[in-house]
Each structure stands twice: as structure tokens, then as C-alpha cells.
Amino acid sequence: MQKLITFGEYIRKLREEAKLPLRKVAAQLDIDPSLLGRIERNERQPTKNIIAGIAKIFKQDLKKLSDEYLSDLIAYKIINENADVDILKVAEKKVEYLKKKQNG
């Protein structure tokens, strides 16, 4: 079984495994090192451009990395709203409905 970690923890793990200091990765992303540190500590959310940059730097699949980030957003929203995970079943049905509605 794979150990679950947050998006920020995953980014820190990639960076540490590559033996890259925070400042070097931040420079490649053209962001302040303190921002990258806050992303790694799950205190700030990355932009799509930052996620794409991280995928490129660490040779990660962009869709997988984006999915990891979005799953964090959903999990934090459920926790912050004190909602039950059963809401995911309702959300899944709504996604299907909205996709059909968009596609006509």
C-alpha cells in the first residue's frame, strides 16, 4: 500500500531526493524561496504554472501532479466544511451531470 502524503510533502520529497536546495528550485520556478517553502508546508496553494514547472523540473507527469494537488483541495474543503466523505458520491454525480450539460 502506498503511503498517502500531501501535495506539499510530495514536492518536498521530490526536491530532497534530487538533493536540490529550496532556493535553486524556486529560482527555476521564478518564485521566491519562501513561497515554495509555504507550498511545501501546505500553507499556500501553487498556481497551474508552478505545478507545470515542478512537473518539468522533476520529470513528473503533469496530470498526475495536478491530480495530487486537486485531491488535496477537495480533502481540505471537506475537512474545513466539516462534511462527511459521502459528499464525494454526490459530487461525482454532479460532475457527470455538468459534463453532459456542457457537451449538449
Wavefront OBJ file of the C-alpha trace (Angstrom):
o trace
v 0.000 0.000 0.000
v 1.305 3.430 -0.948
v 1.758 5.921 1.865
v -0.503 8.942 1.497
v 1.149 12.350 1.679
v 0.015 15.851 0.822
v 0.937 17.667 -2.366
v 3.398 19.854 -0.462
v 5.020 16.874 1.215
v 5.338 15.201 -2.181
v 7.061 18.248 -3.679
v 9.471 18.431 -0.719
v 10.193 14.695 -1.129
v 10.978 15.159 -4.836
v 13.242 18.107 -4.075
v 15.096 16.331 -1.268
v 15.534 13.141 -3.307
v 17.062 15.268 -6.075
v 19.296 16.890 -3.417
v 18.231 20.347 -4.579
v 18.036 23.275 -2.169
v 14.788 25.195 -1.918
v 16.360 28.336 -3.391
v 17.536 26.548 -6.567
v 14.133 25.018 -7.280
v 12.444 28.344 -6.516
v 14.830 30.106 -8.913
v 13.961 27.621 -11.671
v 10.274 28.292 -10.994
v 10.931 32.053 -10.890
v 9.296 32.367 -7.467
v 10.508 33.438 -4.042
v 12.003 30.596 -1.970
v 9.670 31.484 0.901
v 6.669 30.859 -1.390
v 7.990 27.430 -2.322
v 8.562 26.693 1.352
v 4.961 27.631 2.147
v 3.738 25.404 -0.698
v 5.788 22.517 0.700
v 4.264 23.132 4.153
v 0.750 23.281 2.632
v 0.351 26.892 3.742
v -0.059 28.239 0.187
v -1.558 26.869 -2.981
v 0.509 26.664 -6.149
v -0.654 28.118 -9.447
v -1.073 25.956 -12.530
v 2.189 27.457 -13.853
v 4.053 26.445 -10.694
v 2.653 22.905 -10.914
v 3.702 22.719 -14.565
v 7.173 23.973 -13.645
v 7.516 21.413 -10.874
v 6.470 18.651 -13.286
v 9.146 19.777 -15.739
v 11.929 20.165 -13.159
v 11.329 16.749 -11.593
v 10.219 14.994 -14.797
v 6.791 14.176 -13.391
v 3.580 13.561 -15.287
v 1.665 16.872 -15.229
v -1.745 15.189 -14.987
v -0.646 13.038 -12.038
v 0.813 16.068 -10.263
v -2.325 18.106 -10.943
v -4.493 15.251 -9.657
v -2.424 15.133 -6.455
v -2.939 18.864 -5.965
v -6.677 18.761 -6.712
v -7.188 15.820 -4.359
v -5.633 17.943 -1.590
v -8.007 20.812 -2.383
v -11.008 18.503 -2.178
v -9.818 16.865 1.042
v -9.145 20.222 2.745
v -12.539 21.550 1.631
v -14.314 18.538 3.119
v -12.379 18.934 6.368
v -12.920 22.706 6.573
v -16.650 22.340 5.931
v -16.861 19.530 8.477
v -18.590 17.488 5.782
v -18.852 13.731 5.516
v -16.893 11.928 2.789
v -20.235 10.716 1.404
v -20.379 14.136 -0.258
v -17.884 12.736 -2.780
v -20.592 10.433 -4.179
v -22.896 13.395 -4.690
v -20.074 15.409 -6.250
v -19.258 12.566 -8.642
v -22.865 12.514 -9.871
v -22.832 16.294 -10.270
v -19.615 16.138 -12.291
v -21.250 13.637 -14.655
v -24.350 15.850 -14.916
v -22.344 19.020 -15.538
v -20.166 17.334 -18.177
v -23.286 16.137 -20.030
v -24.795 19.611 -19.785
v -21.635 21.230 -21.169
v -21.416 18.777 -24.054
v -25.038 19.375 -25.009
l 1 2 3 4 5 6 7 8 9 10 11 12 13 14 15 16 17 18 19 20 21 22 23 24 25 26 27 28 29 30 31 32 33 34 35 36 37 38 39 40 41 42 43 44 45 46 47 48 49 50 51 52 53 54 55 56 57 58 59 60 61 62 63 64 65 66 67 68 69 70 71 72 73 74 75 76 77 78 79 80 81 82 83 84 85 86 87 88 89 90 91 92 93 94 95 96 97 98 99 100 101 102 103 104
